[in-house]
C-alpha cells in the first residue's frame, strides 16, 4: 500500500506540473482543467490509501514531503533525456 501511495502522489504531482506553461517535458502543456481534476482524484486516492495504514500525522508529513520532493525535482527530469536537437 505504501508503494501505491508513493506512485499515486508522484503521478498527481506530475499531472499538475505538465499542465503548467513553463514545463519543458512536453511541446505543449496539457489542458489545465483535466490535469487539475486528475491531480485531485489521484491525491485524494493516495490520501485514502495511506489513511488505512498510517496515523494522521505520519500521513500528512509523508504526503507533504513526497509532494514537495516531486515538485522540486520535476524540472530536472528533462536532463535525463538525451538531447535530440543536435
Secondary structure, DSSP 4 states (H G I P E B T S, - for coil): -HHHHHHHHHHHHHHHHHTSTT-SSSSSPPPHHHHHHHHHHHHHHHHHHHHTTS-HHHHHHHHHHHHHHHHHHGGGGGGGSPP---
